[in-house]
Amino acid sequence: MNDDAMGRFPVPDRSEIPDDVLERIDEETEGAGFTPNVFSAFAYKPSHFRAFFDYHDALTQDTPLEREEIEMLIVTVSGINDCLYCVVAHGALLRIFSGAPKLADQLATNHRTADLSEPHRAMLDFAVKLTESPGEVGDEDVERLREAGFSDEEIWDIGSVVGVFNLSNRMATLADMRPNDVFYTMGRGERD
């Protein structure tokens, strides 16, 4: 557990965390080689930790979207929302899953200038609109995604990722969640 995971709320001591939450944190720590600060921070409220990571797992595991596409969505939305934690942490994941060391930086600042396929550009244009102007999203926006080749399930999942990470960005900002230093350097070279 990283005591400096967030600046505005206390990170709970391991002795205060329920066993199932600790088990999930320990699994992540073993797999990653470090404890991502989002796990330390969300442990502040175990019921929210469980719901958030259950939904995160569903978004990344029960979808026809490629993991690279999920991370593209997260980084783009997080850049719009000025979420340092998610830009840095998910930028590292995007670099790893895509093997493209510059892509995360491009998406975090302006996806319109990134070297993207037309379907990915349509996907990210939609993510931006759903983030910045959700009340303006209409049938024509969904149809553009269909025309770009996305299935209804993929469109649902695109919207789900955007929605959850708008929530995540706001919670990370509220908590003053800090990225682990290791995220800044991950995936910067050739494919990790």
N, C-alpha and C positions, 0 to 999 in steps of 0.2 A: 504494500500500500504506500502510495506516495503522498506524504503530508502536504506537499505543495501542489497537488493536483488541481486545486481551485482556490481562489483568493477570498471569496465572500462567504463561504460556509465551511464548517469544520469537516475534515475527512474523518470518518469513523475509525476507531481502533478495531483491529481484527477481532478482538474479543466481543465487540458489540454487534458483529455482523452475523446474520443467520447462516447456518451450515450450508444450505443450498446455494446461497449467494457466494459464499467463500469458495465453494467447489467450482463454481463457474469462473470466478476470478482466477483461481489457481490453474484451471485448464487453459485459460487465455494466456496467463503468464508463462506457463510451460511451452505453449505453442509459439508464442512471439519472442520469448527470451527476456521479456520485461513486462511490467503491468501497465498497459495503456491507461493514462490518467482518467479517461472516461469511466473506466470500471471503478476506480477509487472514488470518483466524484458521485456517480449514480448510486453507490452503496450507501450514500447519505440517507436514502429513502428506499429500503429494500423492495417494497411493493412496486414502486416505479421502476426500479432496476429490473425486476423480473419481467414486467410488461414491455419495457423498452427493448431489452435484449431478445425476448421472444419474438417481438415484431421485427427487429433487425434480422434475426435468423431466418424468419419467414421470407423477408424481402430478398435476402441473398441466396436462399436455398430452394425456395419454391417459386421459381420464375424461369421463363424461357430467355430472359435477358442475360447477356454475358456479364460476368462480374466487372469487366472493364467498363461496360455501359453504365452499370449501377454507380461505379465510382465517378464516372464522367458527370452524371447527374448530381451527385453529392457535392463534388468540387465546384461545379458551376453555381449551384444554389448557395453554397456556403460562401462563395466569393461575393455574390450579390448581397448576402446578409452580413458581410464583414465578420464572419465567424473564424477567428484565428485558429482555434483548435481544429475545427473540421477541415479547413483548407489545408492545414499542415498535415494532419493525420491521414486524411483521405487522399490528399495529394500524394503522399508516400505510397499508399495502396494503389492508386491509379498508375503511378510510375512502374510499380512492380507488375501489375496485371496487364498493362499495355506494352511494357517494354519501351515506352516513349518518354525519355527523361524530361522533355520540355512541355509535354501536353498539359500537365496539371497546372503549371504556372500560367500557361496561355488561357486555360479555362477559368481559372480563378480571377483573372483580370478582365478578359473580354473574349468569350467563346466565339464571337463573330470573326475574330482574326486568326483563329486556330485552323490548322490544316485538318479539316474534317470531311467525311463522306457526306453526301446530301442527306441520307437518313439520320445520321448523327446530328447534323446541323438542325434538321427539323425537330428532332427530339429535344435538343437543348433550347431552341427557340421556344418550344412549348413549356419547358421547365421554367424558363425565365418569366414567361407570361403568367403561368400559374403561381409563381412566387410574388411577382410585382403587382399583378392586376388580376387576382383570381375571379373577381366579379365579371370580368370581360371575357372569360373563357367560354366559348360556345361550340356548337356543333361543327362549325367550320374548322376549328382548331383540331378537334378529334379526327375529322375527315382528312386533314393534312397529314396527320400521322399515319392514317390508313394508306393514303396515297404514297407515303414514303416507305411503305412495306411492313409497318408494324401491325401485328394481330391485335384483336380486342384485349386479349390477356396481357400482351406486352404494354398496351396503352394504359390499362388498369395499373400495372406494376410501375410504369413510369410515374403516374400520378401518385401512387403510394409512396414511392421513394422520395419524391419531391415534398409531399405532405409531411412525412415523418422527419425529414431532415430540416424542414423549416422549423418544426418543433425542436429538434435537437439543437439547431443553431441558436435558438432563443434561450434554451436552457443553458447551453455552454456560455453564452454571453452573460446571462444572469449570474451564473456561478463563478464567472471569471476563470473558466477552465483553461489550463495551460497545457500546450502540447509537450509531450516528452521530447527531450533533446534529440533522441535517436531518430524521430520522424523526419527531422530536417535533412538528414543525409541519406535516408533509405531510398534506393532505386535511382540514385543520381547517375550511376554509371551504366554500363551495359545491363541487360536483363539480369535481375537478381535471382 
